[in-house]
């Protein structure tokens, strides 16, 4: 029997649908999804294992210009994922116009990294099909990539074709050199996943009322046979933000907590006692000590 293994970096601009794609391909919720830009901050591995292959998808933050220390952390994660990948999948939101800056970025990928580069045009389920061929033509003429494929990560359209395409790029081996146990679907701890779920719900319910400056810090995590106890701080940057997150008579934080608890119970398959608190850490995104405390660490910040 022949085996295949590979790391696939999934990159692209904010809100292109990278996390949705990784979640769909791995059939697990390994990354949170939100309409807000820069929802993903850490590189998160989504692992798909079958009898004959293991694909490790690296979900990355959206490509953007750095404005603070947190942005630098995220951009370093993108570079790290690209440099260690066997294949790079660049995800484009097909509902938006492709600018020259994005074209130049894709061209640089092929020039800088000696690996296959696949461009996927995502969200074709809500895209005018007559605009698809012109977009593919522009990319084909401007960027020397290995494949351009229209998909819908949300609906699963062409995702099987994408998987087969990725497998075609990977070499076969007589040895089963998988990097992770077959029952692993992510490299992240349950504690990390829970913190991300709380942040996802906060982003969802707060809409545009709160900027990107929130984080979630798990302060107590205790697992028992039939109960999971979680205490977490929602970190924001302003006192005015704190009052919005709490809401009138605690209505907002209660809504966030109830929604998060349901998802956590689905994952843990136990009853969950979730207690949420809100703390203000002014300009924490610029403070290296806070970044480290909240799990955003790298040596070059």
C-alpha positions as CSV (number, residue, x, y, z in Angstrom):
1,X,0.0,0.0,0.0
2,X,1.2,3.5,-0.8
3,X,0.9,6.5,1.6
4,X,0.9,10.2,1.2
5,X,1.6,13.0,3.8
6,X,1.9,16.8,3.5
7,X,1.6,20.2,5.1
8,X,-0.7,22.6,3.3
9,X,-0.6,26.3,4.2
10,X,-4.0,28.0,3.6
11,X,-3.4,31.7,3.2
12,X,-5.3,34.7,1.8
13,X,-6.7,38.0,2.8
14,X,-9.1,38.5,5.8
15,X,-12.6,37.0,5.4
16,X,-11.7,35.0,2.3
17,X,-13.0,31.8,3.9
18,X,-9.8,30.1,4.9
19,X,-11.1,28.8,8.3
20,X,-14.4,27.7,6.7
21,X,-12.4,25.7,4.1
22,X,-10.2,24.0,6.7
23,X,-13.2,23.1,8.8
24,X,-15.0,21.6,5.9
25,X,-12.1,19.6,4.6
26,X,-11.3,18.2,8.0
27,X,-14.9,17.6,8.9
28,X,-14.2,19.2,12.3
29,X,-14.5,22.7,13.8
30,X,-10.8,23.4,14.2
31,X,-11.0,27.1,13.7
32,X,-13.6,29.7,14.6
33,X,-15.5,31.6,11.9
34,X,-16.6,35.2,12.0
35,X,-17.5,38.0,9.5
36,X,-14.9,40.1,11.2
37,X,-11.5,40.5,9.7
38,X,-8.5,38.9,11.6
39,X,-10.7,36.4,13.4
40,X,-7.9,33.8,13.1
41,X,-4.8,35.0,15.0
42,X,-2.7,31.8,15.6
43,X,-1.7,29.2,13.1
44,X,-4.1,26.3,13.7
45,X,-3.6,22.8,12.3
46,X,-6.6,20.9,10.9
47,X,-5.7,17.3,10.3
48,X,-7.4,15.0,7.9
49,X,-6.4,11.4,8.1
50,X,-7.5,8.3,6.1
51,X,-6.0,4.9,5.7
52,X,-3.7,6.0,3.0
53,X,-3.0,9.7,3.6
54,X,-2.7,12.5,6.2
55,X,-3.1,16.1,5.1
56,X,-2.2,18.8,7.7
57,X,-3.9,22.1,6.8
58,X,-2.4,25.2,8.4
59,X,-5.1,27.8,8.9
60,X,-3.4,31.2,9.0
61,X,-4.4,34.8,9.9
62,X,-5.5,37.0,7.0
63,X,-2.7,38.7,5.0
64,X,-2.6,42.3,6.1
65,X,-0.3,45.2,6.9
66,X,1.0,45.4,10.5
67,X,-0.4,48.2,12.7
68,X,0.6,46.8,16.1
69,X,2.5,44.0,17.9
70,X,-0.4,41.6,17.5
71,X,-0.4,42.2,13.8
72,X,3.3,41.5,13.6
73,X,2.7,38.2,15.5
74,X,0.0,37.2,13.0
75,X,2.1,38.1,9.9
76,X,5.0,36.1,11.3
77,X,2.7,33.1,11.6
78,X,1.7,33.5,7.9
79,X,5.4,33.5,6.9
80,X,6.2,30.5,9.1
81,X,3.3,28.5,7.6
82,X,4.4,29.3,4.0
83,X,8.0,28.4,4.6
84,X,7.2,25.0,6.1
85,X,4.5,23.9,3.7
86,X,4.6,21.3,1.0
87,X,1.7,23.0,-0.9
88,X,0.3,26.6,-0.6
89,X,-3.4,27.1,-1.1
90,X,-4.2,30.8,-1.6
91,X,-7.9,31.6,-1.0
92,X,-9.6,34.5,-2.8
93,X,-13.0,35.9,-2.0
94,X,-14.5,35.7,-5.5
95,X,-17.2,38.2,-4.6
96,X,-14.6,40.9,-4.4
97,X,-12.4,42.5,-7.1
98,X,-8.8,41.2,-7.2
99,X,-6.4,44.1,-6.8
100,X,-2.8,44.4,-8.1
101,X,-1.4,44.1,-4.6
102,X,-3.1,40.7,-4.2
103,X,-1.9,39.6,-7.6
104,X,1.7,40.7,-6.7
105,X,1.5,38.7,-3.5
106,X,0.4,35.5,-5.3
107,X,3.2,36.0,-7.9
108,X,5.7,36.3,-5.1
109,X,4.5,33.1,-3.5
110,X,5.5,31.1,-6.5
111,X,8.8,32.9,-6.9
112,X,9.8,32.7,-3.2
113,X,8.6,29.1,-2.3
114,X,9.6,26.2,-4.4
115,X,6.3,24.3,-3.8
116,X,3.0,24.0,-5.7
117,X,0.7,27.0,-5.4
118,X,-3.1,26.5,-5.8
119,X,-5.4,29.5,-6.0
120,X,-9.0,28.8,-5.1
121,X,-11.8,31.3,-5.9
122,X,-14.1,30.9,-2.9
123,X,-17.8,31.8,-2.4
124,X,-18.9,30.8,-5.9
125,X,-22.3,29.9,-4.4
126,X,-23.0,33.7,-4.0
127,X,-20.9,34.8,-7.0
128,X,-22.1,35.8,-10.5
129,X,-20.9,32.9,-12.6
130,X,-20.5,35.1,-15.7
131,X,-17.7,37.0,-13.9
132,X,-15.8,33.7,-13.1
133,X,-14.0,33.2,-16.4
134,X,-12.7,36.8,-16.6
135,X,-11.3,36.5,-13.1
136,X,-9.6,33.1,-13.9
137,X,-8.2,34.7,-17.1
138,X,-6.7,37.6,-15.2
139,X,-5.1,35.3,-12.6
140,X,-3.8,32.9,-15.3
141,X,-2.2,35.7,-17.2
142,X,-0.7,37.5,-14.2
143,X,0.4,34.7,-11.9
144,X,2.3,31.6,-12.7
145,X,0.5,29.2,-10.3
146,X,-0.1,25.5,-10.6
147,X,-3.9,25.5,-10.5
148,X,-6.9,27.8,-10.3
149,X,-10.0,26.3,-8.9
150,X,-13.4,27.8,-8.1
151,X,-15.0,26.4,-4.9
152,X,-17.6,27.0,-2.3
153,X,-16.1,26.2,1.1
154,X,-19.5,26.8,2.7
155,X,-21.4,24.5,0.4
156,X,-18.6,22.0,-0.3
157,X,-18.7,22.7,-4.1
158,X,-15.5,21.4,-5.7
159,X,-13.8,20.6,-2.4
160,X,-13.5,16.9,-3.3
161,X,-11.7,18.0,-6.5
162,X,-9.4,20.3,-4.4
163,X,-8.5,17.4,-2.1
164,X,-7.7,15.1,-5.1
165,X,-5.6,17.9,-6.6
166,X,-3.6,18.3,-3.4
167,X,-3.0,14.6,-3.2
168,X,-1.7,14.6,-6.8
169,X,1.0,17.1,-5.8
170,X,2.3,14.9,-2.9
171,X,4.8,12.1,-3.5
172,X,3.9,8.5,-2.6
173,X,5.8,6.6,0.1
174,X,6.1,2.9,1.0
175,X,6.2,4.0,4.7
176,X,3.3,5.4,6.7
177,X,5.1,8.5,7.8
178,X,2.2,10.4,9.4
179,X,3.1,13.1,11.9
180,X,0.0,12.8,14.1
181,X,-2.1,10.0,15.6
182,X,-5.0,9.0,13.5
183,X,-7.6,10.3,16.0
184,X,-6.0,13.8,16.1
185,X,-7.9,16.5,14.1
186,X,-6.0,19.5,15.4
187,X,-2.8,20.4,17.2
188,X,-4.5,22.7,19.6
189,X,-5.5,21.9,23.2
190,X,-9.1,21.7,24.4
191,X,-8.3,24.8,26.6
192,X,-7.3,26.7,23.5
193,X,-10.3,25.6,21.5
194,X,-12.6,26.7,24.3
195,X,-11.0,30.1,24.5
196,X,-11.5,30.5,20.7
197,X,-15.2,29.5,21.0
198,X,-15.8,32.1,23.6
199,X,-14.1,34.7,21.4
200,X,-16.1,33.6,18.3
201,X,-19.4,34.1,20.2
202,X,-18.3,37.5,21.4
203,X,-17.4,38.6,17.9
204,X,-20.7,37.3,16.6
205,X,-23.0,39.0,19.1
206,X,-21.1,42.2,19.4
207,X,-21.1,42.8,15.6
208,X,-19.4,46.1,14.9
209,X,-19.8,47.6,18.4
210,X,-16.4,46.4,19.6
211,X,-13.2,46.6,17.5
212,X,-10.8,43.7,17.1
213,X,-9.2,44.4,20.5
214,X,-10.7,41.5,22.4
215,X,-9.1,38.4,23.6
216,X,-10.1,35.5,25.9
217,X,-7.9,34.2,28.7
218,X,-8.8,30.9,30.4
219,X,-8.1,31.4,34.1
220,X,-9.5,28.1,35.4
221,X,-10.1,24.8,33.5
222,X,-11.1,21.7,35.4
223,X,-12.3,18.5,33.8
224,X,-14.3,15.9,35.7
225,X,-15.9,12.8,34.4
226,X,-19.3,14.4,33.9
227,X,-18.5,18.1,34.3
228,X,-16.1,20.7,32.7
229,X,-15.6,23.8,34.8
230,X,-14.3,26.9,32.8
231,X,-13.6,30.4,34.0
232,X,-12.5,32.9,31.4
233,X,-11.7,36.6,31.2
234,X,-12.8,38.5,28.1
235,X,-10.1,41.1,27.6
236,X,-10.9,44.5,26.1
237,X,-9.0,47.7,25.7
238,X,-11.5,50.4,27.0
239,X,-13.9,50.8,29.9
240,X,-16.6,51.7,27.3
241,X,-16.0,48.4,25.6
242,X,-16.4,46.6,28.9
243,X,-19.9,48.0,29.5
244,X,-20.9,47.0,26.0
245,X,-19.6,43.4,26.4
246,X,-21.5,43.0,29.7
247,X,-24.6,44.6,28.4
248,X,-27.7,46.0,30.2
249,X,-28.1,44.0,33.4
250,X,-25.5,41.5,32.1
251,X,-27.6,40.6,29.0
252,X,-24.8,40.5,26.5
253,X,-22.3,38.5,28.5
254,X,-25.1,36.0,29.4
255,X,-25.9,35.6,25.7
256,X,-22.2,35.0,24.8
257,X,-21.9,32.5,27.6
258,X,-25.0,30.5,26.8
259,X,-24.0,30.2,23.2
260,X,-20.4,29.3,23.9
261,X,-21.4,26.7,26.6
262,X,-23.6,24.8,24.0
263,X,-20.6,24.5,21.6
264,X,-18.3,23.5,24.4
265,X,-20.7,20.8,25.6
266,X,-20.8,19.4,22.0
267,X,-17.1,19.1,22.0
268,X,-16.5,17.8,25.5
269,X,-19.7,15.6,25.6
270,X,-20.2,16.7,29.2
271,X,-22.1,19.3,31.2
272,X,-20.2,22.6,31.2
273,X,-20.1,25.2,33.9
274,X,-18.9,28.4,32.2
275,X,-18.2,31.6,34.1
276,X,-17.2,34.7,32.1
277,X,-15.7,37.9,33.4
278,X,-14.7,41.1,31.5
279,X,-11.4,42.9,32.2
280,X,-9.8,46.0,30.7
281,X,-6.2,45.9,29.6
282,X,-5.5,49.2,27.9
283,X,-3.8,48.8,24.5
284,X,-3.0,45.2,25.2
285,X,-2.3,44.5,21.5
286,X,0.9,46.7,21.9
287,X,2.0,45.2,25.1
288,X,4.4,42.2,24.7
289,X,3.8,41.0,28.3
290,X,0.0,40.9,27.7
291,X,0.5,39.2,24.2
292,X,2.6,36.5,25.9
293,X,0.1,36.1,28.7
294,X,-2.8,35.7,26.3
295,X,-1.0,33.1,24.2
296,X,0.3,35.3,21.3
297,X,4.0,34.5,21.5
298,X,6.9,34.6,19.2
299,X,10.5,35.5,19.6
300,X,10.7,38.2,17.0
301,X,8.1,40.5,18.3
